[in-house]
Amino acid sequence: MSKHSESPERQRTSGTRIMVWVLTVVLVLSLVGFGGLLFLKSRLQGMQFTNEDLLQILEDAKNSLTGDSDQLLDPDDESEGKDLKEIPDDELEDQDFQSVEKAKRVSSIRNYVLFGVDSRKENQFSGLSDVMMIVTIDTKHNSIKLTSLMRDILVPIDGYGKNKLNTVFRFKGPEEAVSTIENITGVQIDGYGIVNFYTVAKIIDILGGVDVKDLSSAEKDDLNKSLREMNKYVSKTSESVSDTGSVHLNGLQAVAYMRIRHVGRGDYQRTDRQRAVVSSLFKGLRDMNLATMLSLVNEITPLVKTDLSSMQILSLAKDVYSLRKSDVKQLRIPLDDAHYLGSYNKMSVIKMDVEANAEAVKQFIYED
């Protein structure tokens, strides 16, 4: 992952970041006191993604190949590519992700990948990363940006040939998944966070739920079907959604909403729903004071795995708080006119124009 081989520009900004961290600590101390800071710091350290977490991912990946898996797999995955044209071998050979020019790191723009893994166990952080979103905290342009990466993008995976983007996390873990995302976008990634669909439901409940607009009758039915499945694996179940139009959803309902796939434009529209939920969560922070936000950080920390240090998390919380009233901008990769659907190994996959999509996402993140 690129952040482990820092550029000279990043080294020059390290002093500034240290000063930001110091100021953050002073601010936190004024709000929660020294004892509260020590407690919060210990909670943040519990978020760290560890070697044991990686070993669990690799073990679960091995089990998935032998059929002994606890993942929530879509039964349509094996047949969804049968009616699509096979992608020619010469086109696959021409797809060179290594040729994508990497963007220069900008100290006032930080990018984090949010992975949402599809798991049946509340404490399991392995499996297919069916949510992959670059969350950009942009204090240069005073905005928060969400870039969805569609799960079916065809990519090379060392030791596994070519497969969908969401399988990189499953087979190789978050570091390799981040490196792959950097290669196909040219974006410099500063860290990652991992949630599963059950922990993100708890986070949404902690933040008071989310509001969604224009929920159709077909979406409501698909949502409730997914919700009934999820209710089998949790101790605290959720009631079904009865209304359409503008509705307020609790955590499990919101996750079921994000999993809708067979309504509208399929996976394209599913990424729209995912960004809508995350955007709604950010908007819920607008009237929140910093002390309340830090209290929420304390509640949320056990539900997330990350490679960020305690001080980086506090600095991130400070920046999110400063941007809480800013617009949330959105993008989906691939672009509509820069990819096509095809079949590879009987799977439905996305063959995308690598250069066109990389330029679009770099323009969105670093210039808009």
N, C-alpha and C positions, 0 to 999 in steps of 0.2 A: 504494500500500500504506500502511495507516494508520500504520505505525511511522515514516514519513518526515514526518508532521505531528504532532509530539508534543503531547499534552495537557499542561495545567499540572500535573496530578498527576504525570505522568511526569517533567516537568522538575524537580519537587521531589525526586523520588527519584534523580535523576542523581548527586547527591553520594554517596548510599549505594552506588550501583552502582560508582562510581569507587573507593570504599574497598574494596568486595568484590574488584575487579580487582587493586588493589594487594596485598591480602592473598593473592590467588591467585598473583600473580607471586612474592611472597616464598616461598610454599609450594613452588612449582615450582622456584625457584632452589635451595632447600634439598635438593630431590630430584635434580635433573639438572644443577645448576651453571649458570653464566652462558653458557658455550659451548653447552651443551645447550639452553638456553632460546632462544638465537639460532637454532639449527638448527630447533628445534620451531616457532618463530615463522615461519621461512621456509617450512616445510612447510605450516603453516596458511594462509599467504597464497596458496598454490597452490590452495586450495579455492575461492577467490572466483569467483562466477559473473560473467562478463565480457560486454562488448558483443559480443565475437566469439562467445561461446556463444549469445547471443540471436539474432545473425544466422544462426547455423547452424540454430537452431530454425525461424526464419522461412523459410529456404531449404528445409529439409526439408518444412515445411508446404506450400510452393508445389509442391514435387515430388510430394507425396502427392496433390494435386488434379489433377495431370497424369498420374498413374499411375506415376511414376518414384520409387518409395519403397522405403526399406530397413527399414520397420517390420514387426514381427511382427503381422499382422492376423489376427483370428479370421474364418475363412471363413463362419461363421454370422451375422456381424453384419448382412449385407445382407438376410437372410431372417427373422431372429428376430422381427420385428414383424408378420409377415403374418397371424398368427392372432389379433391383439389388436385391440380396438376403437380407432378413431381418436379422439384427444383432441379434443373440440369447441373451436373457435376462441375462443368466449367464455370458456371456462375458462382458456385460455392467456393471454388478455388480463387476466383477474383476478389472475393470479399476479404479485404485485408484490414482488420481493425488496428493493427500496429501502425498504419500509415496516418492515423488521425493525429493532427497537431494538438499538443497539449496547451491549454491556456496558461498564461502566467498567473501566478498566485497574487491575489489582491487582499491585503490585510483587512480591509473593511467589508469584505464579502466572504462569508464562511458557508461551506456546503456540507451537509450531513445527510447520509443515506438512512432512511427509515425502512427497515425490513419488517414486514408482517408475515409471520410464518403460520401455515395452516396445520394446526396440531389438535389432537383430541385431549391432550393432558394440559392442565392449567399451568404446570411448572415445567413444561417442555418447550425449549427454544430451538428445536430442530425441525427440518422438513422443507417443503417447498415454500419459497418466499413469494407468495402470490400478491403481496404488496411490496413494491419497490419504488420509493419516492425520494428524490433529492429535495431536501428542505433547505432553502437558501435564506440565511439571515444577512440581509444587505443593508448595512448602516450607511453605505455610500449613497444609495438612492432611496433610503428610508422605506424599504419594503420587505415583505416576506414573500418568497416565491416557492411554488410547489411544482416540481417536474415529475410526472408519472412516467415510468418505464414499463412498457407492456411485457407481460410475462412470457409471451410466445416468441420474442425476438430470438432468432437462431444465432448461437455463438459457439466458438470452440471452447472446450473444457479439457484442460490437460489431464490425460489419462482416461477420458470418457468420450473422445471424439467430439461431435457437434450435437448440441441439444438446446433446449429452451433456456432462456436467461434465468428463469426461476429455479432451475435445477442446479445452478452453480452453487448457491448457498447450501442446498441439500447435500451435495456430494463433497464440497470443499470447504464450506464454512464462510463466515462473513468477510474475512480478509481477502480471499480470492474473489468473492462476489463484488467487493468494492473495487478491486483492481480491474475486473472485467468492465464494470460500469465506467471507470475512468478511461479505459481503452476505447469504448464505443462512443463516448461523448466528448472526450478531451477536457472534461471538467476536473479540477483539483478538489479532491474530497478530504475534509478535515476530521471526519469521524463518522461513527454509525451508532444507531440505536436499534434494538431488536425487541419486538413485542410479539406475542402470539394473539390469536383472536380472542382468547378469554381474558388475558391481562389488559388488552386494549379496551375490552368491554368495561372492566373495572375502572380504568382511567377515565373513560367517558362518563361513567356514573359519578366519579369523584368530582368531575368538572361540571356536573349538572345536566348531562345529556346534550343532544344536538337537535337543531331544527333543520328539516329538509323541506324543500318546496316541490310541488307538482308531482307527488307520489301517485302513480297510476294504479288502477285496479290490478293490472297484470304484475306490476312490481310488488304490490302488497301481497299478492298470492305467493309469488316466488320468495319474498322475504319471510313469510310465515312458514313456508315449507322448510327453508334453511333453519329458521328459529326452532322448529320442532326437533330437528336433528341435533342442534347445539344443546338444547335443553336436556338431552340424554346424558351429557357429560359434565354438567355443572351441578353444584349443590343448591345454588339459588337460581331457580328458573325464571323465565320472563313470560308474561302474558302476550298473546298475539296482538298484532296491530289491526285495528278495526276501521280506521279512517283512511281516506285518500286526500290528495291535495297537500296543503301545508300541515305537517305533523311534527310533533316533538317525540324523539325516540330516546329510550334508555340505552344502556351500553350494549346489551345483547341484541336488541332490535337494530341498533346502528351497525353492528358488525354484520348481521344478517343482510342488511341493506347494502353494505359494501360488497357482499359476496354474490349479489344478484348477477347472473351471467346470461341467462337465456331469455332476456327481455330486451327489446330495442336492438342496439348495435353490438350486442354480445360483450366481449371483453373490452372493446373500445369504450362503451358507455359505463362499464364497471369501473374503469379508472376515473371517469368523471365523478362517479358516486364516491369513490375513495377520497378524491381531492375535496369534494363538497363537505364531507364529514370533517376532515382535518382543518379545512378553512373555517368551518363553523366553530371548532374548538378554539382556534386562534381568536376569532371574533368574541368568544366568550370571556377572553382575558381583558377586554378593553376597559371595563370599569373596575378592574381588580387592583388593589394596592399591592405594593411589593411584599409586605409582610404576609398577606394572604397567599400570594403566589409562592413564597418560600415554604409556607405551611403545606401547600398542595404538592410542592416538590418532595417534601418529606413523606407524604402519603404515597406518591407515585413511584418513588425510587425502587421499592422492592419488586415492581412489576415490569422493569425494563432492564435489559442487558446492554452494555455499551463499552467502547474502548476509551471513552473520555475519562480524564482524571477528575477528582472532586472539584478542584479549582476551575477546570475547564467547564464543568457543568454549572457552577455558580456564575461564571462569566457569561455563559450562554443564557442563563436565566435573566441576567441583567440586561443583555441585548434584546431578548424577546420582550421583556417588560418595556424597554424604551421604544419598541416598535409596535406595541400592543394596539395602537389606534391607526396603524398604517394599513394600506390596502394589501390584500393577499392576491398575488398574481398567479396564474396557472398556465401550464403547458403540458402537452402529452407527446411523448416520443414512442413510436415514429410519427412524423407528420403524415397527414392524409395523402399527400401527393409524392411521398418519398419512400414508398414501400409497396410490397404486394404480398398476398397470402399464397402459400404454396404447401406442398406436402414433402416431408422428409421423414424417412423411416415410419411411414404411415401416420405421422403426427401432423397436425395443422401448425405451421410455423410462419413467422414473419421474416421475409427476406427484405432488408431495408437498405436504402441508399445511405451508406455509412457517413460519407463526407457531408451530404446535405443535412442530415439530422444532427450531426455533431456541430456544424456551423450554426444551426438554428438554436440549439440549446446553449451554446456559448454566448451567442448574441443575447438571448433572453436573460441569462444569469449575470453576465458581466457588463452588459451595455444598457439594457432596458431599465 
